[in-house]
Amino acid sequence: MSDLLNRETRRAAARTPSTGPTPDQSRVLAGVAFKTSGLVVVIATTLALVTLVSVNSDLTGTLGAIAGSWFAVHLVPLSIGGTSLGVAPLLPALIVGWSVARTVHRAVDIDTDGRMVRWVFAASLAGPLAVTAIALAVAQDASTVIGLSSPNALVAFSWVAGVHAAASGTGLLLARWDSVVIRRGLPEWVRALVAPFVRAISMFAAGGAAVVLIALLVSWETAGALVESGRDVVGMLGLTVLSVLYLPNVLIGALAVATGSSAGFGDASVSLFSTTGGPLPPLPILAVLPEGSAQTIWIVMLVVPIGVGLLLGRDCAIRSADIQVAVSSVWVVAAATGALAALFGYAAGGNLGTFGTVEVTEWSFGLLTFAWLGVVGSASAAVTVWRRAEPEPIQDEPIASEPVAAAVPTAELAIEAAPDEPADVEPVEEVVEAEVVNDVPAEMPPAEEPEATVQTVADEPLDAEVVAPPTDQDGPAR
């Protein structure tokens, strides 16, 4: 009896589908969870060892340096030796986000079921959060050896989860765009906004990079002097690397100033219409900050938001012939771009110890970005739709030069289409042709021209007589 029950249990278990991942899926999930995180830890370990060895320091603070690097990459505020370091470089966080999105994008496709998609998203968060927990424990232990203080656990988990969730969501959306958007019946006008939104962000970033490049070229001597303040090769290389890592932060500040907002670095602040001086750290990239008062030429930086607004309006108008839809699309993209600008403005700032707070006025940055793109883009969209709605001039000359077939009678078309008759046609054919034309139904009056033709033929003199051939009985002719 027990054997029978065991067999039935095994059969039921065999019929029940497995709820866990397959071995292949498990390998994919493990790669999603720990691939990017493992690379970050390896790179952080290498940099920590190289830095400590280059300055002839012992390796007692290696683990603390690795944990601090993990937090800095994910924008977690730190406290080193009692000095708060809340301004983390954005470039490492952007690289980590790109790597996570790329890994997630390769792990799924359009045909992947929803359960596997949820597992991939959960794995993309579980791995980094596990590493964060280990880093918190390491930082707590290293605080007795070096001056690194363990950050707040809730803040650390929030920043790490936010960075990886945004990157993972982007990768999933790109991989399953058809399934998420088209199959779920997202409106066509929403789908049409993706390309203008991406193009607007790209043009906005390109405009900020152009402003930073021009400012850096203008103050190239100051930047060179700041690099030389590193004294030896290692110091100059470190300052250069730090400048590259903080380049996106400076770009965000330049965009804030270009839209009419302000960027502050402690006591120093910059806007389109005023500047305030203050102490700055010797970082070469900070040479882009002006040394004097505001100049009238700075108003040229408004070309960046105005140009992006013009291109945005044109893109939205090309995708819709209705002016109301085009203008509405412009305002939706402007709102999304403004929200993203405010988010990056918040992430680019923070506290910098004795230098004060480094910040972009994020609320004005986002609001002014929204206003510039919305107003200028709406005007550009309206003009583009109006120009496309103008009727094109009709070219009548080529049509007028050709004969209109509908206005020509059928008989004339038949005569014109017929080939020219050869010159040696016998008159008999003319008579036959006249007789055919004369064969008209009784209810229609006969045409005048065929009658004239028949009459002319009939009036021709016929002098010949029919003479019978001579016979032998008639005799000789007289």
Buried (B, 14 or more C-beta within 10 A) or exposed (E): EEEEEEEEEEEEEEEEEEEEBEEEBEEBBEBBBBBBBEEBBEBBBEBBBEBBEEEEEEEEBBBBBBBBBBBBBBBBBBBBEEBBBBBBBBBBBBBBBBBBBBBBBEBBEEEBEEEBBEBBBBBBBBBBBEBBBEBBEBBBEBBEEBEBBBBEEEEBBEBBBEBBBBBBBBBBBBBBEEBBBEEEEEEEBEEBBEEBBEBBBEBBBEBBBBBBEBBBEEBEEBBEEBBEEBEEEEBBEBBBEBBEBBBBBBBBBBBBBBBBBBBBBBEBBBBBEEBBEBEBBEBBBBBBBBEEEBEEEBEEBBEBBBBBBBBBBBBBBBBBEEBEBBBBBBBBBBBBBBEBBBBBBBBBBBBBBEBBBBBBBBEBBBBBBBBBBBBBBBBBBBBBBEEEEEEEEEEEEEEEEEEEEEEEEEEEEEEEEEEEEEEEEEEEEBBEEBEEBEEEEEEEEBEEEBEEBBEEBEEEEEEEEEEEEEEEEEEEEE
